[in-house]
Amino acid sequence: MAWTYILQCADGSYYVGSTVDLDGRVSAHNLGLGASYTALRRRRPVTLVWAAEFGRVEDAFAYEKQVQGWSRAKRRALIEGRYDALPELARGSWRRGPVDD
């Protein structure tokens, strides 16, 4: 099994990753060994705020790359389970409503 996950860093930013060992990976991030982004002292400690399990590593990695391209607001909606809001939060979405002339 594989995971896509979102960490909230001490500075309030989010980090998105994927792994086959979720607990070990979060521990590594907190030790400054997980990734260069979370290795910075000001970003630690990190807290796991969302994770989804996938049957294949390739699927977890593909979803990681998708979520990495999302805005902060869209990531927050995912974390909070507001799945119905995800389409509205897509960058450049035509769903923002009509523009007055």
MOPAC internal coordinates of N, CA, C and O (Angstrom, degrees):
PM7 1SCF
backbone

  N    0.0000 0     0.00 0     0.00 0    0    0    0
  C    1.4430 1     0.00 0     0.00 0    1    0    0
  C    1.5233 1   109.76 1     0.00 0    2    1    0
  O    1.2310 1   121.28 1   -25.36 1    3    2    1
  N    1.3123 1   115.15 1   154.64 1    3    2    1
  C    1.4623 1   121.89 1  -179.52 1    5    3    2
  C    1.5199 1   108.93 1  -135.23 1    6    5    3
  O    1.2310 1   121.21 1   -18.72 1    7    6    5
  N    1.3124 1   115.30 1   161.28 1    7    6    5
  C    1.4584 1   121.71 1  -175.78 1    9    7    6
  C    1.5209 1   111.19 1  -131.34 1   10    9    7
  O    1.2310 1   120.66 1   -35.41 1   11   10    9
  N    1.3179 1   116.34 1   144.59 1   11   10    9
  C    1.4584 1   123.32 1   161.25 1   13   11   10
  C    1.5187 1   104.74 1  -108.08 1   14   13   11
  O    1.2310 1   120.44 1   -42.20 1   15   14   13
  N    1.3288 1   116.76 1   137.80 1   15   14   13
  C    1.4574 1   119.59 1  -174.43 1   17   15   14
  C    1.5228 1   111.19 1  -141.73 1   18   17   15
  O    1.2310 1   121.43 1   -21.19 1   19   18   17
  N    1.3219 1   114.87 1   158.81 1   19   18   17
  C    1.4657 1   121.79 1   173.91 1   21   19   18
  C    1.5213 1   107.11 1  -125.64 1   22   21   19
  O    1.2310 1   121.42 1   -49.42 1   23   22   21
  N    1.3259 1   114.89 1   130.58 1   23   22   21
  C    1.4571 1   122.35 1   174.94 1   25   23   22
  C    1.5192 1   109.02 1  -107.96 1   26   25   23
  O    1.2310 1   120.49 1   -37.14 1   27   26   25
  N    1.3107 1   116.68 1   142.86 1   27   26   25
  C    1.4559 1   120.09 1   168.79 1   29   27   26
  C    1.5210 1   106.10 1  -100.27 1   30   29   27
  O    1.2310 1   121.32 1   -54.36 1   31   30   29
  N    1.3158 1   115.08 1   125.64 1   31   30   29
  C    1.4543 1   121.25 1  -178.38 1   33   31   30
  C    1.5257 1   110.06 1   -87.59 1   34   33   31
  O    1.2310 1   121.03 1   -17.71 1   35   34   33
  N    1.3302 1   115.63 1   162.29 1   35   34   33
  C    1.4622 1   121.45 1  -179.05 1   37   35   34
  C    1.5198 1   112.37 1   -59.15 1   38   37   35
  O    1.2310 1   120.25 1   152.94 1   39   38   37
  N    1.3345 1   117.12 1   -27.06 1   39   38   37
  C    1.4652 1   120.29 1   179.13 1   41   39   38
  C    1.5263 1   112.68 1   -85.87 1   42   41   39
  O    1.2310 1   120.45 1  -174.89 1   43   42   41
  N    1.3460 1   116.75 1     5.11 1   43   42   41
  C    1.4608 1   121.52 1   177.88 1   45   43   42
  C    1.5101 1   114.36 1    91.02 1   46   45   43
  O    1.2310 1   119.60 1   171.20 1   47   46   45
  N    1.3210 1   118.37 1    -8.80 1   47   46   45
  C    1.4624 1   120.77 1   179.43 1   49   47   46
  C    1.5253 1   110.27 1   -78.39 1   50   49   47
  O    1.2310 1   121.29 1   -13.58 1   51   50   49
  N    1.3295 1   115.14 1   166.42 1   51   50   49
  C    1.4567 1   121.39 1   177.91 1   53   51   50
  C    1.5202 1   109.54 1  -111.47 1   54   53   51
  O    1.2310 1   121.33 1   -33.77 1   55   54   53
  N    1.3198 1   115.05 1   146.23 1   55   54   53
  C    1.4618 1   122.12 1   173.56 1   57   55   54
  C    1.5204 1   107.03 1  -123.95 1   58   57   55
  O    1.2310 1   120.20 1   -47.24 1   59   58   57
  N    1.3380 1   117.22 1   132.76 1   59   58   57
  C    1.4598 1   122.60 1   179.55 1   61   59   58
  C    1.5148 1   108.44 1  -113.43 1   62   61   59
  O    1.2310 1   120.71 1   -47.89 1   63   62   61
  N    1.3265 1   116.24 1   132.11 1   63   62   61
  C    1.4578 1   120.33 1   179.32 1   65   63   62
  C    1.5084 1   111.67 1  -148.26 1   66   65   63
  O    1.2310 1   121.17 1     0.24 1   67   66   65
  N    1.3282 1   115.37 1  -179.76 1   67   66   65
  C    1.4638 1   121.34 1   174.85 1   69   67   66
  C    1.5242 1   108.27 1  -142.14 1   70   69   67
  O    1.2310 1   121.20 1   -25.62 1   71   70   69
  N    1.3267 1   115.32 1   154.38 1   71   70   69
  C    1.4597 1   120.76 1  -175.21 1   73   71   70
  C    1.5219 1   110.53 1  -164.90 1   74   73   71
  O    1.2310 1   120.80 1   -12.73 1   75   74   73
  N    1.3170 1   116.07 1   167.27 1   75   74   73
  C    1.4605 1   120.94 1   171.04 1   77   75   74
  C    1.5277 1   110.84 1  -102.72 1   78   77   75
  O    1.2310 1   119.78 1   171.27 1   79   78   77
  N    1.3314 1   118.03 1    -8.73 1   79   78   77
  C    1.4658 1   123.44 1   179.66 1   81   79   78
  C    1.5274 1   108.23 1  -130.49 1   82   81   79
  O    1.2310 1   120.46 1   -92.26 1   83   82   81
  N    1.3135 1   116.73 1    87.74 1   83   82   81
  C    1.4597 1   121.67 1  -172.90 1   85   83   82
  C    1.5319 1   112.36 1   -62.03 1   86   85   83
  O    1.2310 1   120.36 1   129.31 1   87   86   85
  N    1.3149 1   116.91 1   -50.69 1   87   86   85
  C    1.4685 1   119.34 1  -178.47 1   89   87   86
  C    1.5252 1   111.29 1   -61.98 1   90   89   87
  O    1.2310 1   120.64 1   136.05 1   91   90   89
  N    1.3156 1   116.37 1   -43.95 1   91   90   89
  C    1.4627 1   120.58 1   179.46 1   93   91   90
  C    1.5160 1   112.61 1   -64.09 1   94   93   91
  O    1.2310 1   120.78 1   142.17 1   95   94   93
  N    1.3227 1   116.11 1   -37.83 1   95   94   93
  C    1.4646 1   120.14 1  -179.29 1   97   95   94
  C    1.5246 1   111.36 1   -68.88 1   98   97   95
  O    1.2310 1   120.13 1   137.82 1   99   98   97
  N    1.3272 1   117.35 1   -42.18 1   99   98   97
  C    1.4677 1   120.48 1   177.98 1  101   99   98
  C    1.5288 1   109.54 1   -62.89 1  102  101   99
  O    1.2310 1   120.39 1   137.58 1  103  102  101
  N    1.3179 1   116.86 1   -42.42 1  103  102  101
  C    1.4704 1   120.74 1   177.15 1  105  103  102
  C    1.5199 1   110.68 1   -60.32 1  106  105  103
  O    1.2310 1   120.43 1   136.98 1  107  106  105
  N    1.3272 1   116.78 1   -43.02 1  107  106  105
  C    1.4659 1   120.70 1   178.92 1  109  107  106
  C    1.5257 1   111.11 1   -61.47 1  110  109  107
  O    1.2310 1   120.39 1   137.35 1  111  110  109
  N    1.3302 1   116.86 1   -42.65 1  111  110  109
  C    1.4712 1   120.03 1   177.16 1  113  111  110
  C    1.5257 1   110.31 1   -59.03 1  114  113  111
  O    1.2310 1   120.31 1   136.98 1  115  114  113
  N    1.3159 1   117.02 1   -43.02 1  115  114  113
  C    1.4664 1   120.56 1  -178.46 1  117  115  114
  C    1.5188 1   112.90 1   -69.06 1  118  117  115
  O    1.2310 1   120.24 1   158.19 1  119  118  117
  N    1.3220 1   117.15 1   -21.81 1  119  118  117
  C    1.4645 1   121.56 1   175.76 1  121  119  118
  C    1.5268 1   112.14 1   -88.44 1  122  121  119
  O    1.2310 1   120.66 1   177.71 1  123  122  121
  N    1.3373 1   116.34 1    -2.29 1  123  122  121
  C    1.4517 1   120.19 1  -178.65 1  125  123  122
  C    1.5115 1   112.93 1    83.84 1  126  125  123
  O    1.2310 1   120.13 1  -164.99 1  127  126  125
  N    1.3335 1   117.36 1    15.01 1  127  126  125
  C    1.4630 1   122.24 1  -176.74 1  129  127  126
  C    1.5201 1   113.11 1  -109.24 1  130  129  127
  O    1.2310 1   119.79 1   174.46 1  131  130  129
  N    1.3161 1   118.01 1    -5.54 1  131  130  129
  C    1.4662 1   121.00 1  -172.29 1  133  131  130
  C    1.5084 1   114.53 1   -73.76 1  134  133  131
  O    1.2310 1   120.01 1   134.84 1  135  134  133
  N    1.3040 1   117.58 1   -45.16 1  135  134  133
  C    1.4605 1   123.12 1  -177.43 1  137  135  134
  C    1.5208 1   107.59 1  -166.18 1  138  137  135
  O    1.2310 1   120.44 1   -22.43 1  139  138  137
  N    1.3111 1   116.76 1   157.57 1  139  138  137
  C    1.4659 1   119.13 1  -179.03 1  141  139  138
  C    1.5299 1   111.39 1   -61.01 1  142  141  139
  O    1.2310 1   119.84 1   147.19 1  143  142  141
  N    1.3301 1   117.91 1   -32.81 1  143  142  141
  C    1.4679 1   121.15 1  -179.51 1  145  143  142
  C    1.5237 1   110.78 1   -62.66 1  146  145  143
  O    1.2310 1   120.17 1   134.02 1  147  146  145
  N    1.3222 1   117.27 1   -45.98 1  147  146  145
  C    1.4604 1   120.61 1  -177.60 1  149  147  146
  C    1.5267 1   112.41 1   -88.78 1  150  149  147
  O    1.2310 1   120.16 1   174.75 1  151  150  149
  N    1.3133 1   117.29 1    -5.25 1  151  150  149
  C    1.4632 1   120.27 1   178.09 1  153  151  150
  C    1.5318 1   111.46 1   -71.72 1  154  153  151
  O    1.2310 1   120.15 1   157.48 1  155  154  153
  N    1.3253 1   117.32 1   -22.52 1  155  154  153
  C    1.4587 1   120.43 1   178.81 1  157  155  154
  C    1.5238 1   109.76 1   -65.38 1  158  157  155
  O    1.2310 1   121.01 1   -49.66 1  159  158  157
  N    1.2992 1   115.67 1   130.34 1  159  158  157
  C    1.4689 1   121.82 1  -175.92 1  161  159  158
  C    1.5305 1   112.45 1   -55.23 1  162  161  159
  O    1.2310 1   119.97 1   142.81 1  163  162  161
  N    1.3341 1   117.66 1   -37.19 1  163  162  161
  C    1.4713 1   119.57 1  -176.81 1  165  163  162
  C    1.5278 1   112.04 1   -68.92 1  166  165  163
  O    1.2310 1   119.71 1   165.84 1  167  166  165
  N    1.3067 1   118.16 1   -14.16 1  167  166  165
  C    1.4664 1   120.94 1  -179.79 1  169  167  166
  C    1.5278 1   112.51 1   -94.75 1  170  169  167
  O    1.2310 1   120.25 1   173.06 1  171  170  169
  N    1.3090 1   117.14 1    -6.94 1  171  170  169
  C    1.4635 1   121.03 1  -179.34 1  173  171  170
  C    1.5228 1   110.60 1  -107.87 1  174  173  171
  O    1.2310 1   120.62 1   -33.85 1  175  174  173
  N    1.3299 1   116.43 1   146.15 1  175  174  173
  C    1.4618 1   127.05 1     7.45 1  177  175  174
  C    1.5312 1   112.14 1   -79.34 1  178  177  175
  O    1.2310 1   121.78 1   -18.10 1  179  178  177
  N    1.3162 1   114.20 1   161.90 1  179  178  177
  C    1.4574 1   120.87 1   175.10 1  181  179  178
  C    1.5209 1   108.54 1  -108.82 1  182  181  179
  O    1.2310 1   121.20 1   -25.45 1  183  182  181
  N    1.3270 1   115.30 1   154.55 1  183  182  181
  C    1.4588 1   121.72 1   179.32 1  185  183  182
  C    1.5161 1   108.82 1  -127.63 1  186  185  183
  O    1.2310 1   120.57 1   -48.78 1  187  186  185
  N    1.3127 1   116.52 1   131.22 1  187  186  185
  C    1.4562 1   121.09 1   175.33 1  189  187  186
  C    1.5239 1   108.43 1   -70.17 1  190  189  187
  O    1.2310 1   120.10 1   -58.91 1  191  190  189
  N    1.3496 1   117.41 1   121.09 1  191  190  189
  C    1.4623 1   120.41 1  -178.32 1  193  191  190
  C    1.5275 1   112.95 1  -115.24 1  194  193  191
  O    1.2310 1   120.37 1   167.39 1  195  194  193
  N    1.3484 1   116.89 1   -12.61 1  195  194  193
  C    1.4684 1   119.55 1   179.00 1  197  195  194
  C    1.5163 1   108.42 1  -163.32 1  198  197  195
  O    1.2310 1   120.71 1   -34.73 1  199  198  197
  N    1.3206 1   116.25 1   145.27 1  199  198  197
  C    1.4652 1   121.48 1   175.03 1  201  199  198
  C    1.5194 1   109.49 1  -156.05 1  202  201  199
  O    1.2310 1   121.12 1   -32.68 1  203  202  201
  N    1.3285 1   115.46 1   147.32 1  203  202  201
  C    1.4599 1   122.00 1   174.84 1  205  203  202
  C    1.5178 1   108.29 1  -134.48 1  206  205  203
  O    1.2310 1   121.19 1   -41.73 1  207  206  205
  N    1.3261 1   115.33 1   138.27 1  207  206  205
  C    1.4557 1   121.40 1  -178.27 1  209  207  206
  C    1.5322 1   110.03 1   -94.29 1  210  209  207
  O    1.2310 1   121.09 1   -38.67 1  211  210  209
  N    1.3215 1   115.53 1   141.33 1  211  210  209
  C    1.4575 1   122.79 1   179.17 1  213  211  210
  C    1.5244 1   109.50 1  -127.34 1  214  213  211
  O    1.2310 1   121.01 1   -29.56 1  215  214  213
  N    1.3069 1   115.67 1   150.44 1  215  214  213
  C    1.4566 1   120.72 1   179.50 1  217  215  214
  C    1.5182 1   113.49 1   -75.39 1  218  217  215
  O    1.2310 1   120.49 1   157.45 1  219  218  217
  N    1.3260 1   116.66 1   -22.55 1  219  218  217
  C    1.4641 1   120.88 1  -178.19 1  221  219  218
  C    1.5273 1   110.46 1  -129.68 1  222  221  219
  O    1.2310 1   120.76 1   -39.12 1  223  222  221
  N    1.3233 1   116.14 1   140.88 1  223  222  221
  C    1.4617 1   122.18 1   177.93 1  225  223  222
  C    1.5289 1   110.37 1   -57.22 1  226  225  223
  O    1.2310 1   120.51 1   139.54 1  227  226  225
  N    1.3085 1   116.64 1   -40.46 1  227  226  225
  C    1.4636 1   121.10 1  -178.59 1  229  227  226
  C    1.5225 1   111.75 1   -60.24 1  230  229  227
  O    1.2310 1   120.59 1   142.43 1  231  230  229
  N    1.3258 1   116.47 1   -37.57 1  231  230  229
  C    1.4657 1   120.21 1   179.87 1  233  231  230
  C    1.5293 1   111.36 1   -70.52 1  234  233  231
  O    1.2310 1   120.52 1   139.53 1  235  234  233
  N    1.3300 1   116.61 1   -40.47 1  235  234  233
  C    1.4675 1   120.21 1   177.86 1  237  235  234
  C    1.5255 1   110.38 1   -63.89 1  238  237  235
  O    1.2310 1   120.43 1   137.83 1  239  238  237
  N    1.3236 1   116.78 1   -42.17 1  239  238  237
  C    1.4649 1   121.21 1   179.91 1  241  239  238
  C    1.5289 1   110.61 1   -65.68 1  242  241  239
  O    1.2310 1   120.16 1   138.57 1  243  242  241
  N    1.3173 1   117.30 1   -41.43 1  243  242  241
  C    1.4710 1   120.89 1   179.23 1  245  243  242
  C    1.5263 1   110.59 1   -63.67 1  246  245  243
  O    1.2310 1   120.00 1   139.04 1  247  246  245
  N    1.3354 1   117.61 1   -40.96 1  247  246  245
  C    1.4580 1   120.09 1   179.10 1  249  247  246
  C    1.5244 1   110.69 1   -69.02 1  250  249  247
  O    1.2310 1   120.16 1   143.25 1  251  250  249
  N    1.3366 1   117.30 1   -36.75 1  251  250  249
  C    1.4694 1   120.80 1   174.48 1  253  251  250
  C    1.5198 1   110.17 1   -55.02 1  254  253  251
  O    1.2310 1   120.59 1   130.46 1  255  254  253
  N    1.3168 1   116.48 1   -49.54 1  255  254  253
  C    1.4659 1   120.49 1  -178.15 1  257  255  254
  C    1.5236 1   111.04 1   -63.33 1  258  257  255
  O    1.2310 1   120.21 1   143.26 1  259  258  257
  N    1.3256 1   117.21 1   -36.74 1  259  258  257
  C    1.4669 1   120.57 1   178.10 1  261  259  258
  C    1.5291 1   110.47 1   -64.10 1  262  261  259
  O    1.2310 1   120.28 1   129.99 1  263  262  261
  N    1.3246 1   117.08 1   -50.01 1  263  262  261
  C    1.4657 1   121.63 1  -176.82 1  265  263  262
  C    1.5304 1   111.07 1   -67.05 1  266  265  263
  O    1.2310 1   120.02 1   148.22 1  267  266  265
  N    1.3281 1   117.56 1   -31.78 1  267  266  265
  C    1.4649 1   120.13 1   177.61 1  269  267  266
  C    1.5225 1   111.76 1   -60.50 1  270  269  267
  O    1.2310 1   120.09 1   152.60 1  271  270  269
  N    1.3092 1   117.44 1   -27.40 1  271  270  269
  C    1.4554 1   121.36 1   178.92 1  273  271  270
  C    1.5112 1   114.43 1   -84.01 1  274  273  271
  O    1.2310 1   120.00 1   177.30 1  275  274  273
  N    1.3238 1   117.60 1    -2.70 1  275  274  273
  C    1.4560 1   121.75 1  -177.11 1  277  275  274
  C    1.5211 1   111.50 1   -82.91 1  278  277  275
  O    1.2310 1   121.38 1   -23.71 1  279  278  277
  N    1.3029 1   114.97 1   156.29 1  279  278  277
  C    1.4657 1   121.24 1   174.51 1  281  279  278
  C    1.5309 1   109.76 1   -71.75 1  282  281  279
  O    1.2310 1   121.21 1   -15.41 1  283  282  281
  N    1.3046 1   115.29 1   164.59 1  283  282  281
  C    1.4711 1   120.94 1   176.69 1  285  283  282
  C    1.5249 1   110.53 1   -59.17 1  286  285  283
  O    1.2310 1   120.26 1   138.02 1  287  286  285
  N    1.3254 1   117.11 1   -41.98 1  287  286  285
  C    1.4634 1   121.32 1  -179.30 1  289  287  286
  C    1.5252 1   111.25 1   -63.10 1  290  289  287
  O    1.2310 1   120.44 1   140.44 1  291  290  289
  N    1.2955 1   116.76 1   -39.56 1  291  290  289
  C    1.4618 1   120.06 1   179.95 1  293  291  290
  C    1.5288 1   110.55 1   -70.42 1  294  293  291
  O    1.2310 1   120.12 1   141.14 1  295  294  293
  N    1.3333 1   117.37 1   -38.86 1  295  294  293
  C    1.4691 1   120.11 1   175.67 1  297  295  294
  C    1.5239 1   110.39 1   -62.83 1  298  297  295
  O    1.2310 1   120.44 1   138.70 1  299  298  297
  N    1.3306 1   116.77 1   -41.30 1  299  298  297
  C    1.4760 1   120.67 1   179.32 1  301  299  298
  C    1.5312 1   110.13 1   -62.52 1  302  301  299
  O    1.2310 1   120.05 1   139.41 1  303  302  301
  N    1.3190 1   117.51 1   -40.59 1  303  302  301
  C    1.4726 1   120.42 1   178.26 1  305  303  302
  C    1.5293 1   110.08 1   -61.92 1  306  305  303
  O    1.2310 1   119.83 1   139.39 1  307  306  305
  N    1.3264 1   117.92 1   -40.61 1  307  306  305
  C    1.4564 1   121.34 1   177.37 1  309  307  306
  C    1.5278 1   110.23 1   -62.90 1  310  309  307
  O    1.2310 1   120.37 1   132.63 1  311  310  309
  N    1.3207 1   116.90 1   -47.37 1  311  310  309
  C    1.4633 1   122.21 1   179.74 1  313  311  310
  C    1.5297 1   110.68 1   -58.21 1  314  313  311
  O    1.2310 1   120.87 1   138.85 1  315  314  313
  N    1.3178 1   115.93 1   -41.15 1  315  314  313
  C    1.4712 1   121.28 1  -177.31 1  317  315  314
  C    1.5247 1   112.86 1   -82.83 1  318  317  315
  O    1.2310 1   119.99 1   177.56 1  319  318  317
  N    1.3331 1   117.62 1    -2.44 1  319  318  317
  C    1.4572 1   120.70 1   178.99 1  321  319  318
  C    1.5119 1   114.26 1    76.47 1  322  321  319
  O    1.2310 1   120.08 1  -160.70 1  323  322  321
  N    1.3253 1   117.46 1    19.30 1  323  322  321
  C    1.4706 1   122.08 1   179.13 1  325  323  322
  C    1.5297 1   109.08 1   -90.10 1  326  325  323
  O    1.2310 1   121.00 1  -113.98 1  327  326  325
  N    1.3359 1   115.69 1    66.02 1  327  326  325
  C    1.4647 1   121.65 1  -173.79 1  329  327  326
  C    1.5229 1   112.54 1   -64.20 1  330  329  327
  O    1.2310 1   120.14 1   150.07 1  331  330  329
  N    1.3275 1   117.34 1   -29.93 1  331  330  329
  C    1.4602 1   120.44 1   179.63 1  333  331  330
  C    1.5282 1   111.86 1   -67.05 1  334  333  331
  O    1.2310 1   119.97 1   159.45 1  335  334  333
  N    1.3229 1   117.67 1   -20.55 1  335  334  333
  C    1.4676 1   121.54 1  -179.01 1  337  335  334
  C    1.5324 1   112.15 1   -86.13 1  338  337  335
  O    1.2310 1   119.73 1   166.62 1  339  338  337
  N    1.3201 1   118.12 1   -13.38 1  339  338  337
  C    1.4645 1   120.25 1  -174.72 1  341  339  338
  C    1.5315 1   113.64 1   -59.11 1  342  341  339
  O    1.2310 1   119.03 1   134.05 1  343  342  341
  N    1.3345 1   119.46 1   -45.95 1  343  342  341
  C    1.4752 1   117.96 1   179.50 1  345  343  342
  C    1.5268 1   113.07 1   -61.05 1  346  345  343
  O    1.2310 1   120.17 1   142.59 1  347  346  345
  N    1.3277 1   117.28 1   -37.41 1  347  346  345
  C    1.4648 1   121.42 1  -179.53 1  349  347  346
  C    1.5265 1   112.05 1   -66.42 1  350  349  347
  O    1.2310 1   120.57 1   153.53 1  351  350  349
  N    1.3183 1   116.52 1   -26.47 1  351  350  349
  C    1.4564 1   121.17 1  -175.73 1  353  351  350
  C    1.5237 1   113.17 1   -92.61 1  354  353  351
  O    1.2310 1   120.45 1  -176.67 1  355  354  353
  N    1.3163 1   116.75 1     3.33 1  355  354  353
  C    1.4590 1   119.90 1   177.96 1  357  355  354
  C    1.5202 1   109.33 1   -65.11 1  358  357  355
  O    1.2310 1   120.72 1   -42.93 1  359  358  357
  N    1.3115 1   116.23 1   137.07 1  359  358  357
  C    1.4734 1   120.48 1   179.01 1  361  359  358
  C    1.5119 1   109.69 1   -62.73 1  362  361  359
  O    1.2310 1   121.06 1   -45.56 1  363  362  361
  N    1.3312 1   115.58 1   134.44 1  363  362  361
  C    1.4610 1   120.31 1   178.67 1  365  363  362
  C    1.5150 1   112.81 1    70.70 1  366  365  363
  O    1.2310 1   120.43 1  -161.49 1  367  366  365
  N    1.3218 1   116.78 1    18.51 1  367  366  365
  C    1.4582 1   119.73 1  -176.45 1  369  367  366
  C    1.5229 1   111.77 1   -66.07 1  370  369  367
  O    1.2310 1   120.80 1   -42.70 1  371  370  369
  N    1.3101 1   116.07 1   137.30 1  371  370  369
  C    1.4655 1   121.63 1   176.61 1  373  371  370
  C    1.5152 1   110.03 1   -75.57 1  374  373  371
  O    1.2310 1   119.34 1   173.11 1  375  374  373
  N    1.3128 1   118.86 1    -6.89 1  375  374  373
  C    1.4623 1   123.36 1  -176.44 1  377  375  374
  C    1.5233 1   113.30 1   -79.70 1  378  377  375
  O    1.2310 1   119.34 1  -177.52 1  379  378  377
  N    1.2892 1   118.87 1     2.48 1  379  378  377
  C    1.4654 1   120.63 1  -176.03 1  381  379  378
  C    1.5313 1   112.97 1   -70.42 1  382  381  379
  O    1.2310 1   120.53 1   169.63 1  383  382  381
  N    1.2974 1   116.60 1   -10.37 1  383  382  381
  C    1.4517 1   119.70 1   176.89 1  385  383  382
  C    1.5187 1   111.48 1   108.55 1  386  385  383
  O    1.2310 1   121.16 1   -11.15 1  387  386  385
  N    1.3155 1   115.38 1   168.85 1  387  386  385
  C    1.4678 1   119.80 1  -177.48 1  389  387  386
  C    1.5141 1   111.97 1   -69.84 1  390  389  387
  O    1.2310 1   121.72 1   -28.51 1  391  390  389
  N    1.3002 1   114.31 1   151.49 1  391  390  389
  C    1.4598 1   121.36 1   176.92 1  393  391  390
  C    1.5203 1   107.66 1  -102.28 1  394  393  391
  O    1.2310 1   120.37 1   -51.20 1  395  394  393
  N    1.3230 1   116.90 1   128.80 1  395  394  393
  C    1.4695 1   119.96 1   178.58 1  397  395  394
  C    1.5231 1   109.50 1   -72.98 1  398  397  395
  O    1.2310 1   121.56 1   -40.11 1  399  398  397
  N    1.3261 1   114.63 1   139.89 1  399  398  397
  C    1.4890 1   119.82 1   179.22 1  401  399  398
  C    1.4893 1   111.70 1   -82.40 1  402  401  399
  O    1.2310 1   120.10 1   180.00 1  403  402  401

